[in-house]
Amino acid sequence: MRRELSSLPKSLAEQVGGHLLMAGRLFDEDPERAYEHARAAQRLASRIAVTREASGLAAYATGRFAEALAELRTAYRISGSHELWPIMADCERGLGRPERALEMARAPEVRALDKASRAEMRIVAAGARRDLGQLDAAVVTLQCPELHTPGTQPWVARLRYAYADALLAANREDEARYWFSRAVEADPRGETDAADRLAELEGLQFLDLLAEAEEEGAEPAPEAPAEAEGEPSAAGSAEEQPGAESVTEVPVDVARDESSQPAGSAGDRPPAEHAEATVTTAEPPTGA
């Protein structure tokens, strides 16, 4: 980015760079503001690939697929970089043209992509198959050796997550549960919601009691009035009441039942997670 901006006058380069910096910082938390900064950078330096790319990505993040596709095509023509190819194909999906996305997935440009970008291209192609109602074809599209790539790279988590989601859409719940667990392994930062999807499939539902009370408009219970000095309480203490039993609250230890895991070697399954939480157990979803 710095190299591309060096072709501009210094003051203009600083101004454009500031907009690009803010677009990057706001991209996840406030996509609309990120879009505004990216558009400002594009207007100031429209002949530089990095400004067209930033504008296209920000438009893509806010669902402006036609604008995103136009900007990304321009960036592609200026830079010649193939990294944007999967996102351009996904814009075609966003515009309701899944067949065009599949054509791009078969294009020669795909062979120039690195491993991570090829995985993204598979995800887009599988999504296009699902758009067309071809659920089994979507599963087959995602079946590749890269699913077994070790490590915690984001693209590995995304590929496994997409595969699990495609399996679930095809009513292959046991396999979906297994691959959601594999996605969790590769996603220590929680960039996908694979852990939540897995808990849902296993019948676990984590409750935020405080949030529920706020939504229902419940008010917290008032504190009991202080007892007058020297005056016993109406109920009396547990020691004063014969037959009373003391009750101790014990945190629930939530652990995944290993017997529910699909067949596979121990190395293929992540260790059971333990957490102190309040849970309700629902009936497992009915399979196909």
Phi, psi and omega in degrees: 000315180298322180295318179293321181289342181294345178282351180264159170303148188305312182297320179291320179299320179295321180293313179296317180299324177296318177295319180295321179298314180293324177299319179294319181292325185266357190305316183275318188275332182212077185302326182294316178293323176299320178298318180297318179293319180295321178294323178297318178296320181295321180293326182283330184214072188284347182264008180256132186300321186294328178287323178291322178295313180299319179296319179293318180293321179293321177295320178299317182294336180259009175081014177269074192290323179296314178296318180300315182297318179297316181294318182291324175297320178295316178299322179295319179293323182287314187267331184075007181281137181269358185299334183276355186303313180297323181290322176298320178294322179291330174298323176298320175299315181299333179271007178079028181236067181297329179297322178294323177297320178292324176298318179294328179292337179262001185288155179300334181301333183296328181294340180273357182281151174282177186300317181296318181290327176295322177296318178297323179295322176297318180298317179295316181297320178295321176297322178295321177298318179293325176302326181272003181080013182263075189292317180293323178295326177297319178297313181298322180301326184268356178280107183205159180300334182297343177300333184261012179296126179286163177107183184237036177293141181304323183292331177293315178299318181294320180295314179295321179297315180298321179295315178299318181295321178293320177298318180295320178296332179269014178063036175248072192293319181298316178293323179297318180299317180298316184283335170295321178294324177292327176294322177300320179304319185270005187231064183295336181272355179069037180287338170252171176259035181300321181297319178293318180296320179295315179299321179297317180292330180274001176085015179262139179226114181272130185253136170258094187296324180295316180296320180296320180296321179294319180295323182277356180075019181286142177261144179298147181295135180293150179290147179293139179297146181294141179285142176294143183299129178081001182251121181292151177290160182296321183277329184081163179282167180296328182287332181281340185258117180295140178083355180286144179244140176279142182243127179248125177284130181242127178298145180280130178265107185270122178220144180286134177288116183297335182291343180275355182286145175291162181300146180161164180289158181299330181289342181276346185251136177288152177298152180297140179270143178238138178206150173270115184204163171265125185230158166238145182252122179258165176295138177302148178299143180287128180284177181289000000 
